[in-house]
């Protein structure tokens, strides 16, 4: 492919002409389904009707330089009138093949179809707010299954519900076709769009299942439901149980005022609340990188938290004896090594074993006997 020529000086020295070329390129980006045509009128191209200037020369720049030499336009003249200039009401039809040349001359790189669709959505639904438009232009949001129109329209609609005390999930379901998860991890975007008004969004509580015996002296946080319920049936001595549900994303909210507890039968509600957060706590989950990442995240809220040796020790022995599954077998290829957790047992024994074997074990395969721990 031959190199595109730079714009001639006679073109760049004429701001009105560069503006005309810019108009054509913008219109081409806006609607690619139609030919781009500009009629020569005093309103559309006033430089050709300022008869204090060299309008004949200006027209030659269009009809000869741009149309004939560079083939950017096709010129179609209107029926001749004795009272008008020859170019009055002529049509300038853009040659779509000239787009790369125009982009070079105007220093406007090609815009993807996705970006064009996003810009159109902004024009349609965010037209009333300059600040919103600025944020939308800076942050294009791609959400699988939603068109750009639906995304922008939904985000704009959020503003109509901010003072109703809804959570992110409730707002999302109301503004995005009943899908409650679209706004997950997008509070910062809403804060940019709505400023202080976004503070009215209700924090979503972290709901935790608990079994708390009378006068327990430590808490065991369990990753998976089946293992939690088995331990509830045969609990370790003097140990309260808390089901985490693998909530690494909610670990920072563990001690939040918005955290709610759901107590299993037989629990001492009052004693648990008096002793939360615990001074002694352990975590037991899957023997994999995700489990160790949860341990690390939970330690941000409970720094004394450690990996529960009675649960992990038999799993570790089994792993070193050749048991376990590969990440590929359990679709865990995306799990990443947390490198360290801050727990001596996990960092000195568990993580090195995972790295050495390249295999994982899920906790549901182990039943801890009553009284262990």
N, C-alpha and C positions, 0 to 999 in steps of 0.2 A: 504494500500500500504506500502510495507516494505521500510525502510530507505535505501537510496543509500549509498554504501560504499565509503569512501574517497580513493583517489589514493594511491597506495602503494608507499613506499619510493623508491623502485627500479625504479619506473616510473618517479617520480618527480626529481630524481637525474640525469636524462638523458635529458638535454635540447633539443637534437635533436629529441627525441621521443615525448616530449610535443609539439614541433613544428609540427611534423607529425600529431598529433591529432588535432592541431589547423587548419591545412590545410584541413583535412576532414570535420571539422565542418563548416568552411567557405564555402567550396564547396557545402555542403548540404544546406546551407542557400541561395546560389546563384541559384541553380537549383534543385528543389525538384521533378522534373518530371523524373529524371534519377537516376539510381544507382550510388553511388559515389565509384569510383575504382581508386586505385593508383598502377601503375606497379612498381615493385622493380627494379630500375636501378641506376647506379652510379649518374646520373643526379638528379633523384627524391629523393633518400635517400642516399646521399654520405656517411653517417656514417657507412653503411653496407659494404662499399668498401674501407674503410681506414684500410688497413691490418696491420698497426702498432698498432691498437687497438684490443680489444677482440670482433671481429665481430660475432663469434659464440654465445657468450653471448647476444650480442645485438639482434641477430635474435631470440633467445629464448624468449627475452622479448616480441617480437611481436607475434611469433607463439604459445608460451605457455601461457605467462601471459595475453596478451591482447586478443588473439584469443580464447584460450581454457578456461581460468579461468573467464574472464570478458565478453566473447562473443561480443567483439567490432568489430572484423573482422571475415571474412571468408577468408581463404588462399587457393588460387588455384595455384598449382605449374605449371610451364611451363615444356615442354618436357625436360628430363634430358640431359645435355651435359657434357662430360668428362672435358671440358676446363673451366667450369664455376662453381660458387658456386650453391648449390641446389636452393637457393632462387632467383637466377638471373632470371629476367623477370616474377617472380611470381606475381599474382594479389592479392591485398588486397581489399576486397569488404566490405564496411561499412555496419554494421547491423543498419538500421534506428532506431530500438528500443533502441539503445544505446545512442541516442541523449541526454536524460536527464542526463545520467551519464557523458558524455563528457562536458556538460554545467557546471555541478558541479565541475568537475576536473579543468576546464579551467577558471572558474569564469566568464562565458559568459551567462547571462540571455537570455531567449528566445526573439527573435525579432518578432514583429507582421508582418503579411503579408503586411499590409499597409506600415510599415517602410521599409520592404525589397523592395517593389515597388518604394518607394521614393529614396532609395539608388541606385537602378538600373537606375532611371531617371537621377540622378546626374552624374553617370558614363557615360551615353550616351550623355548628352547635356551640361554639365558644365566641361568637361574634360580639357579645355584649360586654366582655371583660378583657381589657388590654392585658392585665396581669395574668389571667388564665391563659390567654393566647401565648404569652411569653413562655410560661411554664410548659405548655403543650409543645411549643416549637423546640424547646430545649430537651424535652424528654418524650420520645416516641415510645408508646406502650404497646407491645405486642402480646395479645392474650389468645391462646389457641381456641378456635371455635367462635371467636367474635370478630366482626368486621371493624375497621377503624371507626366507622360511624357509630357502631354500638358502644365501642370503648369510650369515645369522647362524649357521646350523649349520656352514657351511664355516669361518668365522672362528673359531668356538669349537673346531672340530676341529684347527686349526693348533696349538693348545697341546699336542696329543698327540704332535706330531712335532718340537718345537723342539730337543730334545736329540739328534737324529739327524744333525745336521750337514748339513741340506738347504739348498739355495738357495731364493730366492723362487719361481723357476719350478718347482722340484721340489715345494715345499709346495703351490703352487697346483694343480698337476696332481693331487696326492693328495687335496685337500680340495674341489675344485670341478669334479667330473664330468669329470676329465681335461683341463681347460682350464688350460694352464700360464701364461697371461698375466693372469689376474684380479688377482694381487697386485702386478703391475708398478706402481711409483710409490706403493705403499701400505705401505712399511716403517714410516712414521711412525705409521700406524694400529695396526700390530702392536706397536710400541713402547708405545703408549698402553694397549693391551689386556694386554700381558704384561710390561711393564717391562724389567728387566735380562735376563730370559729370552730376549727377542728378539735379544739380541746373539749368540746361538748360531747365528743364520741365516747361512749361508755366503755371503760376497760373491761375486757372479757375475763371473767373469773377463771382461775385454774381449779378444776374440780378434781379432788383426790379422794380415793377410797381408803379407809383406815380401819384397822382393827387394833384396839388399844385395851390391853388387860389392866386390871387394877395394879397400881404401883410398879409399872414397868420401869426399867432403867436404861433402855436404849431403844433405838428405832431402826428397823431394817426396811430399806426401800427396795422394792422388787420390780423388775422391768416388765415381766410378762404376766398376763392375767391368770393363766392356768397354774403357774408356779405360786403366785400370790394366794390363790384359793386353796391350793394344797397345803401351804404353810398355815393358812387360817385353820384348816382341819387338824393339823399337827404342829402347833407353834413352838418355836424355840423358847426357852425359859426366859421369863421377865423381859420379853421383847415385843414392842408394838410393831405392827406391819403397815406399810404404806405402799399402795400400788401406783407406780409411776406411769405406766403405759408408754414407756419409751419417750418421755416428753423432753428430749434434749432442747427443743425450741422453747419450752416453757420453764427451763431450769432457772432462768434469771427471775422468774415471778414466784418462785417457790415460797419466799417469805413475804410476798406482797400482801397488803391489806385486802386485796381482792381474792385471795386464795380461799376456796371453800372446801370443807371436809364432809364427806359422806361416810357415816360410821356403820360398820357391820354390827349385827346383833352381838350383845355381850361386851360391848365396848364401854369404857369409862370415859365419857365425853369430857367431863370437867377436868380430870387429871391430865388428859392428853393436851387440852388447850393451855393448861397451866405450864406444861413442860415442852411446849413448842415455841421456838425451835429446840431440838435436842442437843445436849452436850456430847452425847455419844451416839454415833449413827454409822450405819454400814449400807453398802449397796451390793445387790446381787442381780446380775442380768446375764445375757448371752455372752459366751466366750468368743467375742469377735471385736473388731475395731469400733463398731457402733456402740457396743456396750461400754467399752472403755472411754469413748467420747462422752457418753452420758455421765459416767462417773466424773470425768474431768469437769463437765459443765455444772454438775450438781455441787461440786466442791466450791464453786464461786459463791453459792448461797450458804453451804455448810462446810466450812474449811476443814473440820475434823473428820469428815466423811472418809471411810476407807472401804476397799473391796472386802466383801464378807468371805473370810477364809473358809468356813465350813461349807459354803456353797461352791466356791471356786476351786478349792483344793481337789475334790474328786473329779471335777471336769478337767482340770489341768493334768492330772495323772492319766486320765483316759486319752487326752490329746497326745501326750508324750508317748503313749503306748501304741499309737497309730490310728486312733479313732478320729472322727471328724469329717467334715465335708469341705470341698473347695469353694471359694467364693462364687465361681461360675455355676456350680451345682445348685446353689441357693439364691442365685441372682443378687449377689452381694458385691459384684465387681466394683461398684462405685464407692464402697467403704474405703476411707483413708485412715492411715495410721496416725493417731493423735500425738505420737512421739513421746509424750509423757502425760501423766494424770496428776502428779503431786502425791499420789499414794505409794508408799514404799513397796508394798506387796505387789501392786499392779505393775509398777515400773521395773522392778527387779526380777519378777518371775513371769507374770502373765504376758506382758507385751513381748518380751524376748521369745517366749514359746510360740506365740502367734507368728512372729516374723520367721522363726526357724522352720516351723512346720508348713506354713502357708495354708493352714486349715482352720476352720471354725467349728464350734459346738454350741447348739442352742440349749438353754437351761431347762426346757421342759423335759428333757430326757433324764433328769436327776431328781430324785425324791429324798429330801433331807429328813433323817429320822427325828422323831420327837425328842426334845431335850438337847439337841445339838446346838452349838453356838455359844 
